[in-house]
Amino acid sequence: MNNKIALHGSAKKLTQIEGVLTKLFNKNNIPFEIHLISDSEQFLREFLIKNDFRLFMVSEKGTVSYMMKMYKNFDQQTTRYACGKMNFPLTQKELSDHMLEAVKSSHTCPYGIYAAKNAKMSRLIQHSDIECIYRDNTKSVFFLQSGETMEVPDSISRIFAELDANYFIKCSKGVIVNFFNIEQVSDDYKTILTKSGAEIPMSRIGEKRYFKSLSLSIAGVNVFNY
């Protein structure tokens, strides 16, 4: 599925914006189509009639206004829109940050439970409470939004198989993160900051998974089955 993008503005500014979009999407193997529309009437017509566009961007003065078509959930595909403004010239970092904010405001990790057990206790953990899980020698550690942790003997692979794969990704070797509990990503895309303030590493492969998941979540399809 291609992410169709409509750009409107002066030719010089559209060239700069198109370059940033192309580099970011190509870098992370995200399919896309960019349509440059110089006529304002045509731009409105494309928006009102054609419902397969995912992102609209308008460059004016020193800003880039955008509107992204979002889906509230993947099953019902309830449509909503996220709007905002970015600075011109556009950067890959600013674009990815705005995409993440749009996804966070549109999606909530669904109810689900993981049955965690160790030698001392058993506990039912809601998926929405899990920020990340990492492997530490012979145990796996759950890091929760409350700041609590719980250690279990299960492997990362076994845990990942039991989680809802629509909402969790392997961001690096031995580390799983809840996509909807990500607060921000570092400028070099090597570190993820969760909502509770925990910093976790992200590998190059994890970076590609992150951006592809970000793109597919905007398109309203099952995020992680690719």
DRENPA-3360 file (N, C-alpha, C; in nm, 2 decimals, always signed):
BEGIN
1 = MNNKIALH = +0.08/-0.12/+0.00/+0.00/+0.00/+0.00/+0.09/+0.12/+0.00 ~ +0.07/+0.21/-0.10/+0.14/+0.34/-0.11/+0.08/+0.45/-0.02 ~ +0.16/+0.53/+0.04/+0.11/+0.64/+0.11/+0.11/+0.76/+0.01 ~ -0.01/+0.80/-0.03/-0.02/+0.91/-0.13/-0.02/+1.04/-0.06 ~ +0.07/+1.13/-0.11/+0.09/+1.26/-0.05/+0.07/+1.37/-0.15 ~ -0.01/+1.47/-0.11/-0.04/+1.59/-0.20/+0.03/+1.71/-0.14 ~ +0.12/+1.78/-0.22/+0.19/+1.90/-0.18/+0.15/+2.02/-0.26 ~ +0.13/+2.13/-0.19/+0.08/+2.25/-0.26/+0.17/+2.37/-0.21;
9 = GSAKKLTQ = +0.21/+2.45/-0.31/+0.30/+2.57/-0.28/+0.38/+2.61/-0.39 ~ +0.48/+2.69/-0.37/+0.57/+2.74/-0.48/+0.66/+2.62/-0.52 ~ +0.71/+2.62/-0.64/+0.79/+2.51/-0.69/+0.92/+2.50/-0.61 ~ +0.98/+2.61/-0.57/+1.11/+2.60/-0.50/+1.09/+2.53/-0.36 ~ +0.98/+2.57/-0.29/+0.95/+2.51/-0.16/+0.91/+2.37/-0.17 ~ +0.83/+2.33/-0.27/+0.79/+2.20/-0.29/+0.91/+2.10/-0.32 ~ +1.00/+2.15/-0.39/+1.12/+2.07/-0.42/+1.20/+2.04/-0.29 ~ +1.21/+2.13/-0.20/+1.27/+2.11/-0.07/+1.19/+2.01/+0.01;
17 = IEGVLTKL = +1.06/+2.02/+0.02/+0.98/+1.93/+0.10/+0.98/+1.79/+0.04 ~ +0.97/+1.79/-0.09/+0.97/+1.66/-0.16/+1.10/+1.58/-0.13 ~ +1.21/+1.66/-0.13/+1.34/+1.59/-0.10/+1.35/+1.53/+0.04 ~ +1.29/+1.60/+0.14/+1.29/+1.55/+0.27/+1.20/+1.43/+0.29 ~ +1.08/+1.43/+0.23/+0.99/+1.32/+0.23/+1.05/+1.20/+0.16 ~ +1.11/+1.22/+0.05/+1.17/+1.11/-0.03/+1.29/+1.04/+0.05 ~ +1.38/+1.12/+0.11/+1.49/+1.06/+0.18/+1.44/+0.98/+0.30 ~ +1.34/+1.04/+0.38/+1.30/+0.97/+0.50/+1.23/+0.84/+0.46;
25 = FNKNNIPF = +1.14/+0.84/+0.36/+1.06/+0.72/+0.33/+1.15/+0.62/+0.26 ~ +1.24/+0.66/+0.17/+1.33/+0.56/+0.10/+1.42/+0.50/+0.20 ~ +1.47/+0.58/+0.30/+1.56/+0.53/+0.40/+1.50/+0.41/+0.48 ~ +1.37/+0.42/+0.50/+1.30/+0.32/+0.58/+1.21/+0.23/+0.51 ~ +1.23/+0.23/+0.37/+1.15/+0.13/+0.29/+1.00/+0.15/+0.30 ~ +0.96/+0.27/+0.31/+0.81/+0.30/+0.32/+0.76/+0.34/+0.18 ~ +0.66/+0.27/+0.13/+0.61/+0.30/-0.01/+0.53/+0.43/-0.01 ~ +0.55/+0.51/-0.11/+0.48/+0.64/-0.11/+0.47/+0.69/-0.26;
33 = EIHLISDS = +0.38/+0.78/-0.28/+0.36/+0.86/-0.40/+0.34/+1.00/-0.37 ~ +0.42/+1.09/-0.43/+0.41/+1.23/-0.41/+0.35/+1.30/-0.53 ~ +0.24/+1.38/-0.51/+0.18/+1.46/-0.61/+0.19/+1.60/-0.59 ~ +0.26/+1.68/-0.68/+0.28/+1.82/-0.67/+0.16/+1.89/-0.73 ~ +0.10/+1.98/-0.66/-0.02/+2.05/-0.71/+0.00/+2.19/-0.69 ~ +0.01/+2.27/-0.79/+0.04/+2.41/-0.79/-0.09/+2.49/-0.78 ~ -0.20/+2.44/-0.84/-0.32/+2.51/-0.85/-0.41/+2.49/-0.72 ~ -0.45/+2.60/-0.65/-0.52/+2.58/-0.52/-0.66/+2.51/-0.54;
41 = EQFLREFL = -0.73/+2.54/-0.65/-0.86/+2.48/-0.68/-0.84/+2.33/-0.70 ~ -0.74/+2.30/-0.77/-0.71/+2.15/-0.79/-0.68/+2.08/-0.66 ~ -0.60/+2.15/-0.58/-0.56/+2.10/-0.45/-0.69/+2.06/-0.36 ~ -0.78/+2.16/-0.36/-0.90/+2.14/-0.28/-0.99/+2.02/-0.35 ~ -0.99/+2.02/-0.48/-1.06/+1.92/-0.54/-1.01/+1.78/-0.51 ~ -0.87/+1.77/-0.51/-0.81/+1.64/-0.48/-0.85/+1.60/-0.34 ~ -0.85/+1.69/-0.25/-0.88/+1.66/-0.11/-1.03/+1.62/-0.09 ~ -1.12/+1.69/-0.15/-1.26/+1.67/-0.13/-1.31/+1.54/-0.20;
49 = IKNDFRLF = -1.25/+1.51/-0.32/-1.31/+1.40/-0.39/-1.23/+1.27/-0.38 ~ -1.10/+1.28/-0.38/-1.02/+1.16/-0.37/-0.99/+1.12/-0.23 ~ -1.04/+1.01/-0.18/-1.02/+0.97/-0.04/-0.90/+0.88/-0.02 ~ -0.82/+0.86/-0.12/-0.70/+0.77/-0.10/-0.57/+0.84/-0.06 ~ -0.58/+0.98/-0.04/-0.46/+1.05/+0.00/-0.45/+1.04/+0.15 ~ -0.32/+1.02/+0.20/-0.30/+1.01/+0.34/-0.24/+1.14/+0.41 ~ -0.17/+1.22/+0.33/-0.11/+1.34/+0.38/-0.12/+1.45/+0.28 ~ -0.16/+1.57/+0.34/-0.17/+1.69/+0.26/-0.08/+1.80/+0.33;
57 = MVSEKGTV = +0.01/+1.86/+0.24/+0.10/+1.96/+0.30/+0.09/+2.09/+0.21 ~ +0.08/+2.20/+0.28/+0.08/+2.33/+0.21/+0.19/+2.42/+0.26 ~ +0.27/+2.47/+0.17/+0.38/+2.56/+0.21/+0.34/+2.71/+0.19 ~ +0.35/+2.79/+0.30/+0.32/+2.93/+0.29/+0.41/+3.01/+0.38 ~ +0.47/+3.11/+0.33/+0.56/+3.20/+0.41/+0.67/+3.11/+0.47 ~ +0.68/+3.11/+0.61/+0.79/+3.03/+0.67/+0.74/+2.91/+0.74 ~ +0.62/+2.86/+0.70/+0.57/+2.74/+0.76/+0.52/+2.64/+0.66 ~ +0.50/+2.51/+0.71/+0.45/+2.41/+0.63/+0.33/+2.35/+0.71;
65 = SYMMKMYK = +0.21/+2.38/+0.66/+0.09/+2.32/+0.73/+0.06/+2.19/+0.67 ~ +0.01/+2.10/+0.76/-0.01/+1.96/+0.71/-0.15/+1.91/+0.77 ~ -0.20/+1.81/+0.70/-0.32/+1.74/+0.75/-0.30/+1.59/+0.72 ~ -0.30/+1.50/+0.82/-0.28/+1.36/+0.79/-0.41/+1.29/+0.82 ~ -0.45/+1.20/+0.73/-0.57/+1.12/+0.75/-0.53/+1.00/+0.84 ~ -0.60/+0.99/+0.95/-0.57/+0.89/+1.05/-0.68/+0.79/+1.07 ~ -0.66/+0.68/+1.13/-0.76/+0.58/+1.17/-0.76/+0.56/+1.32 ~ -0.87/+0.56/+1.38/-0.87/+0.55/+1.53/-0.84/+0.41/+1.57;
73 = NFDQQTTR = -0.88/+0.31/+1.49/-0.83/+0.17/+1.52/-0.82/+0.10/+1.38 ~ -0.76/-0.02/+1.39/-0.73/-0.09/+1.26/-0.84/-0.18/+1.22 ~ -0.93/-0.22/+1.31/-1.04/-0.31/+1.27/-1.16/-0.23/+1.20 ~ -1.20/-0.12/+1.27/-1.31/-0.05/+1.22/-1.27/+0.06/+1.12 ~ -1.14/+0.10/+1.13/-1.09/+0.21/+1.04/-1.17/+0.33/+1.05 ~ -1.19/+0.38/+1.17/-1.27/+0.51/+1.19/-1.18/+0.62/+1.15 ~ -1.22/+0.70/+1.06/-1.13/+0.81/+1.01/-1.14/+0.94/+1.10 ~ -1.02/+0.99/+1.11/-1.00/+1.12/+1.18/-0.88/+1.19/+1.12;
81 = YACGKMNF = -0.86/+1.32/+1.14/-0.75/+1.39/+1.09/-0.66/+1.45/+1.20 ~ -0.54/+1.46/+1.17/-0.44/+1.53/+1.26/-0.38/+1.64/+1.18 ~ -0.38/+1.76/+1.24/-0.33/+1.88/+1.17/-0.23/+1.95/+1.25 ~ -0.14/+2.03/+1.18/-0.04/+2.10/+1.25/+0.04/+2.18/+1.16 ~ +0.15/+2.25/+1.22/+0.24/+2.33/+1.14/+0.38/+2.30/+1.17 ~ +0.47/+2.30/+1.07/+0.61/+2.28/+1.09/+0.69/+2.39/+1.03 ~ +0.81/+2.41/+1.07/+0.89/+2.52/+1.02/+0.94/+2.48/+0.88 ~ +0.97/+2.59/+0.80/+1.03/+2.57/+0.67/+1.17/+2.64/+0.68;
89 = PLTQKELS = +1.28/+2.58/+0.62/+1.28/+2.45/+0.55/+1.25/+2.33/+0.64 ~ +1.19/+2.23/+0.59/+1.15/+2.11/+0.66/+1.27/+2.02/+0.68 ~ +1.27/+1.95/+0.80/+1.38/+1.86/+0.83/+1.32/+1.72/+0.85 ~ +1.40/+1.61/+0.84/+1.35/+1.48/+0.86/+1.31/+1.46/+1.01 ~ +1.38/+1.52/+1.10/+1.36/+1.50/+1.24/+1.22/+1.57/+1.27 ~ +1.20/+1.69/+1.23/+1.07/+1.75/+1.26/+0.95/+1.68/+1.20 ~ +0.97/+1.63/+1.08/+0.86/+1.55/+1.01/+0.83/+1.42/+1.09 ~ +0.93/+1.35/+1.13/+0.91/+1.22/+1.21/+0.85/+1.25/+1.34;
97 = DHMLEAVK = +0.89/+1.36/+1.41/+0.84/+1.39/+1.54/+0.69/+1.43/+1.53 ~ +0.65/+1.50/+1.43/+0.51/+1.53/+1.41/+0.42/+1.41/+1.37 ~ +0.48/+1.32/+1.30/+0.41/+1.20/+1.26/+0.38/+1.11/+1.39 ~ +0.48/+1.11/+1.48/+0.47/+1.03/+1.60/+0.36/+1.09/+1.69 ~ +0.36/+1.23/+1.70/+0.26/+1.29/+1.79/+0.12/+1.27/+1.73 ~ +0.11/+1.27/+1.60/-0.02/+1.24/+1.54/-0.07/+1.10/+1.57 ~ +0.02/+1.00/+1.57/-0.02/+0.86/+1.60/-0.06/+0.85/+1.74 ~ +0.02/+0.91/+1.83/-0.01/+0.90/+1.98/-0.14/+0.96/+2.01;
105 = SSHTCPYG = -0.18/+1.07/+1.94/-0.31/+1.13/+1.97/-0.43/+1.06/+1.91 ~ -0.40/+0.96/+1.83/-0.51/+0.89/+1.75/-0.53/+0.75/+1.80 ~ -0.43/+0.69/+1.86/-0.44/+0.55/+1.89/-0.42/+0.52/+2.04 ~ -0.49/+0.42/+2.09/-0.47/+0.38/+2.23/-0.44/+0.23/+2.23 ~ -0.34/+0.19/+2.30/-0.31/+0.04/+2.31/-0.43/-0.03/+2.37 ~ -0.49/-0.13/+2.30/-0.61/-0.19/+2.34/-0.59/-0.28/+2.46 ~ -0.70/-0.31/+2.53/-0.69/-0.40/+2.64/-0.64/-0.53/+2.61 ~ -0.55/-0.58/+2.68/-0.49/-0.71/+2.67/-0.41/-0.74/+2.79;
113 = IYAAKNAK = -0.39/-0.87/+2.82/-0.33/-0.91/+2.95/-0.22/-1.01/+2.92 ~ -0.10/-0.99/+2.99/+0.01/-1.08/+2.98/+0.02/-1.15/+3.12 ~ +0.02/-1.28/+3.13/+0.03/-1.35/+3.26/+0.18/-1.37/+3.29 ~ +0.23/-1.28/+3.37/+0.37/-1.29/+3.41/+0.39/-1.38/+3.54 ~ +0.49/-1.46/+3.54/+0.51/-1.55/+3.66/+0.66/-1.57/+3.68 ~ +0.70/-1.56/+3.81/+0.83/-1.60/+3.85/+0.82/-1.69/+3.97 ~ +0.93/-1.72/+4.03/+0.93/-1.81/+4.15/+0.86/-1.75/+4.27 ~ +0.85/-1.62/+4.28/+0.79/-1.56/+4.39/+0.64/-1.52/+4.38;
121 = MSRLIQHS = +0.60/-1.49/+4.25/+0.47/-1.44/+4.24/+0.42/-1.46/+4.10 ~ +0.28/-1.45/+4.08/+0.22/-1.44/+3.95/+0.14/-1.31/+3.94 ~ +0.14/-1.25/+3.82/+0.08/-1.12/+3.80/+0.02/-1.11/+3.66 ~ -0.10/-1.05/+3.65/-0.16/-1.02/+3.52/-0.13/-0.87/+3.49 ~ -0.06/-0.85/+3.38/-0.01/-0.72/+3.34/-0.09/-0.67/+3.22 ~ -0.16/-0.56/+3.22/-0.23/-0.51/+3.11/-0.13/-0.46/+3.00 ~ -0.16/-0.49/+2.88/-0.07/-0.45/+2.77/-0.04/-0.30/+2.77 ~ -0.14/-0.22/+2.80/-0.13/-0.07/+2.80/-0.03/-0.02/+2.91;
129 = DIECIYRD = +0.00/-0.11/+3.01/+0.09/-0.07/+3.12/+0.23/-0.10/+3.09 ~ +0.26/-0.18/+2.99/+0.39/-0.22/+2.95/+0.46/-0.12/+2.87 ~ +0.57/-0.07/+2.91/+0.65/+0.03/+2.83/+0.75/-0.05/+2.75 ~ +0.83/-0.13/+2.81/+0.93/-0.21/+2.74/+0.96/-0.34/+2.82 ~ +1.03/-0.43/+2.75/+1.07/-0.56/+2.81/+1.21/-0.58/+2.75 ~ +1.31/-0.61/+2.84/+1.44/-0.63/+2.79/+1.50/-0.76/+2.86 ~ +1.59/-0.82/+2.79/+1.66/-0.94/+2.84/+1.78/-0.90/+2.92 ~ +1.79/-0.96/+3.04/+1.91/-0.93/+3.13/+1.96/-1.07/+3.17;
137 = NTKSVFFL = +2.06/-1.12/+3.11/+2.13/-1.25/+3.14/+2.02/-1.36/+3.13 ~ +1.98/-1.42/+3.24/+1.89/-1.53/+3.23/+1.75/-1.50/+3.26 ~ +1.71/-1.37/+3.26/+1.58/-1.33/+3.29/+1.53/-1.22/+3.19 ~ +1.40/-1.20/+3.18/+1.35/-1.09/+3.11/+1.28/-1.00/+3.21 ~ +1.29/-0.87/+3.19/+1.24/-0.77/+3.28/+1.13/-0.68/+3.21 ~ +1.02/-0.68/+3.28/+0.91/-0.59/+3.23/+0.92/-0.46/+3.30 ~ +0.92/-0.35/+3.22/+0.93/-0.21/+3.27/+0.79/-0.15/+3.25 ~ +0.72/-0.11/+3.36/+0.59/-0.07/+3.35/+0.58/+0.08/+3.36;
145 = QSGETMEV = +0.46/+0.14/+3.32/+0.44/+0.28/+3.32/+0.45/+0.34/+3.46 ~ +0.42/+0.26/+3.56/+0.42/+0.31/+3.70/+0.56/+0.32/+3.75 ~ +0.66/+0.27/+3.68/+0.80/+0.27/+3.72/+0.84/+0.13/+3.79 ~ +0.74/+0.04/+3.81/+0.76/-0.09/+3.86/+0.83/-0.18/+3.76 ~ +0.90/-0.28/+3.81/+0.96/-0.38/+3.72/+0.92/-0.52/+3.77 ~ +0.92/-0.61/+3.68/+0.90/-0.75/+3.72/+0.98/-0.84/+3.63 ~ +1.05/-0.93/+3.70/+1.14/-1.03/+3.63/+1.07/-1.16/+3.61 ~ +1.09/-1.22/+3.49/+1.04/-1.35/+3.46/+1.15/-1.43/+3.39;
153 = PDSISRIF = +1.14/-1.56/+3.40/+1.24/-1.64/+3.33/+1.22/-1.66/+3.18 ~ +1.10/-1.63/+3.13/+1.07/-1.65/+2.99/+1.16/-1.57/+2.90 ~ +1.19/-1.63/+2.78/+1.27/-1.56/+2.68/+1.20/-1.45/+2.61 ~ +1.27/-1.36/+2.55/+1.21/-1.25/+2.48/+1.12/-1.30/+2.36 ~ +1.17/-1.40/+2.29/+1.09/-1.46/+2.18/+0.96/-1.52/+2.23 ~ +0.96/-1.59/+2.34/+0.84/-1.64/+2.39/+0.74/-1.54/+2.44 ~ +0.79/-1.43/+2.50/+0.71/-1.32/+2.55/+0.64/-1.25/+2.43 ~ +0.73/-1.22/+2.33/+0.68/-1.15/+2.21/+0.57/-1.23/+2.14;
161 = AELDANYF = +0.58/-1.36/+2.14/+0.48/-1.45/+2.07/+0.35/-1.44/+2.14 ~ +0.35/-1.41/+2.27/+0.22/-1.40/+2.35/+0.16/-1.26/+2.36 ~ +0.24/-1.16/+2.32/+0.18/-1.03/+2.32/+0.11/-1.00/+2.19 ~ +0.03/-0.89/+2.19/-0.04/-0.85/+2.07/+0.06/-0.78/+1.98 ~ +0.09/-0.86/+1.87/+0.20/-0.81/+1.78/+0.16/-0.68/+1.70 ~ +0.03/-0.64/+1.71/-0.01/-0.51/+1.65/+0.05/-0.39/+1.72 ~ +0.09/-0.41/+1.85/+0.12/-0.29/+1.93/+0.26/-0.30/+2.00 ~ +0.34/-0.40/+1.97/+0.47/-0.42/+2.02/+0.57/-0.44/+1.91;
169 = IKCSKGVI = +0.69/-0.39/+1.92/+0.80/-0.41/+1.82/+0.93/-0.44/+1.89 ~ +1.01/-0.52/+1.82/+1.15/-0.55/+1.87/+1.24/-0.43/+1.82 ~ +1.27/-0.34/+1.91/+1.34/-0.22/+1.87/+1.49/-0.25/+1.86 ~ +1.54/-0.35/+1.93/+1.68/-0.39/+1.92/+1.69/-0.53/+1.98 ~ +1.81/-0.59/+1.97/+1.83/-0.73/+2.02/+1.79/-0.74/+2.17 ~ +1.70/-0.82/+2.20/+1.66/-0.85/+2.34/+1.57/-0.74/+2.40 ~ +1.52/-0.65/+2.32/+1.43/-0.54/+2.37/+1.30/-0.53/+2.29 ~ +1.19/-0.53/+2.36/+1.06/-0.51/+2.30/+1.00/-0.38/+2.36;
177 = VNFFNIEQ = +0.94/-0.30/+2.28/+0.88/-0.17/+2.32/+0.73/-0.17/+2.28 ~ +0.65/-0.11/+2.36/+0.51/-0.08/+2.33/+0.51/+0.05/+2.24 ~ +0.47/+0.03/+2.12/+0.47/+0.14/+2.02/+0.40/+0.26/+2.07 ~ +0.29/+0.25/+2.14/+0.20/+0.36/+2.19/+0.25/+0.42/+2.32 ~ +0.35/+0.36/+2.38/+0.41/+0.43/+2.50/+0.54/+0.49/+2.47 ~ +0.57/+0.51/+2.34/+0.69/+0.59/+2.31/+0.66/+0.74/+2.32 ~ +0.74/+0.81/+2.39/+0.73/+0.96/+2.40/+0.80/+1.03/+2.29 ~ +0.93/+0.99/+2.27/+1.00/+1.06/+2.16/+1.12/+0.97/+2.12;
185 = VSDDYKTI = +1.18/+1.00/+2.01/+1.30/+0.93/+1.96/+1.41/+1.03/+1.95 ~ +1.53/+0.99/+1.98/+1.65/+1.08/+1.98/+1.68/+1.13/+1.84 ~ +1.75/+1.24/+1.83/+1.79/+1.30/+1.69/+1.86/+1.20/+1.60 ~ +1.94/+1.11/+1.66/+2.01/+1.01/+1.58/+1.94/+0.88/+1.56 ~ +1.82/+0.87/+1.62/+1.73/+0.75/+1.61/+1.80/+0.63/+1.68 ~ +1.88/+0.65/+1.77/+1.95/+0.54/+1.84/+1.89/+0.51/+1.98 ~ +1.80/+0.60/+2.03/+1.74/+0.59/+2.16/+1.60/+0.63/+2.16 ~ +1.52/+0.55/+2.23/+1.37/+0.57/+2.25/+1.35/+0.62/+2.39;
193 = LTKSGAEI = +1.27/+0.72/+2.41/+1.23/+0.77/+2.54/+1.08/+0.73/+2.56 ~ +1.05/+0.65/+2.66/+0.92/+0.61/+2.69/+0.85/+0.72/+2.77 ~ +0.71/+0.70/+2.79/+0.63/+0.80/+2.86/+0.68/+0.82/+3.00 ~ +0.73/+0.72/+3.07/+0.77/+0.73/+3.21/+0.92/+0.78/+3.22 ~ +0.98/+0.81/+3.10/+1.12/+0.86/+3.11/+1.23/+0.76/+3.09 ~ +1.20/+0.63/+3.07/+1.30/+0.53/+3.05/+1.36/+0.55/+2.91 ~ +1.50/+0.53/+2.90/+1.57/+0.54/+2.77/+1.61/+0.40/+2.73 ~ +1.57/+0.36/+2.61/+1.60/+0.22/+2.56/+1.67/+0.24/+2.43;
201 = PMSRIGEK = +1.76/+0.15/+2.39/+1.83/+0.15/+2.26/+1.74/+0.11/+2.15 ~ +1.78/+0.17/+2.03/+1.71/+0.12/+1.91/+1.82/+0.10/+1.80 ~ +1.81/-0.02/+1.74/+1.91/-0.06/+1.64/+1.87/-0.01/+1.50 ~ +1.96/-0.03/+1.40/+1.92/+0.01/+1.27/+1.80/-0.06/+1.22 ~ +1.79/-0.19/+1.25/+1.68/-0.27/+1.21/+1.55/-0.22/+1.28 ~ +1.57/-0.19/+1.41/+1.46/-0.14/+1.49/+1.41/+0.00/+1.44 ~ +1.50/+0.08/+1.39/+1.47/+0.21/+1.33/+1.38/+0.19/+1.21 ~ +1.41/+0.10/+1.12/+1.33/+0.07/+1.01/+1.19/+0.02/+1.05;
209 = RYFKSLSL = +1.19/-0.07/+1.15/+1.06/-0.12/+1.20/+0.97/-0.01/+1.25 ~ +1.04/+0.08/+1.33/+0.97/+0.20/+1.39/+0.90/+0.28/+1.28 ~ +0.98/+0.32/+1.18/+0.93/+0.41/+1.08/+0.82/+0.34/+0.99 ~ +0.84/+0.21/+0.96/+0.74/+0.14/+0.88/+0.61/+0.13/+0.96 ~ +0.62/+0.10/+1.09/+0.51/+0.09/+1.18/+0.43/+0.23/+1.19 ~ +0.51/+0.33/+1.19/+0.46/+0.47/+1.20/+0.37/+0.50/+1.07 ~ +0.43/+0.46/+0.96/+0.36/+0.48/+0.83/+0.24/+0.40/+0.82 ~ +0.25/+0.27/+0.85/+0.13/+0.18/+0.84/+0.02/+0.22/+0.94;
217 = SIAGVNVF = +0.06/+0.27/+1.05/-0.05/+0.30/+1.15/-0.13/+0.42/+1.10 ~ -0.06/+0.51/+1.03/-0.14/+0.63/+0.97/-0.23/+0.58/+0.86 ~ -0.18/+0.47/+0.79/-0.27/+0.42/+0.68/-0.38/+0.34/+0.73 ~ -0.38/+0.30/+0.86/-0.50/+0.23/+0.92/-0.50/+0.08/+0.89 ~ -0.38/+0.03/+0.86/-0.37/-0.12/+0.85/-0.30/-0.18/+0.97 ~ -0.30/-0.31/+0.97/-0.24/-0.38/+1.08/-0.09/-0.34/+1.08 ~ -0.05/-0.28/+1.19/+0.08/-0.21/+1.20/+0.20/-0.30/+1.17 ~ +0.21/-0.41/+1.24/+0.33/-0.49/+1.25/+0.34/-0.61/+1.16;
225 = NY = +0.23/-0.65/+1.09/+0.24/-0.77/+1.00/+0.29/-0.73/+0.87 ~ +0.42/-0.72/+0.85/+0.49/-0.69/+0.73/+0.61/-0.77/+0.71;
% end
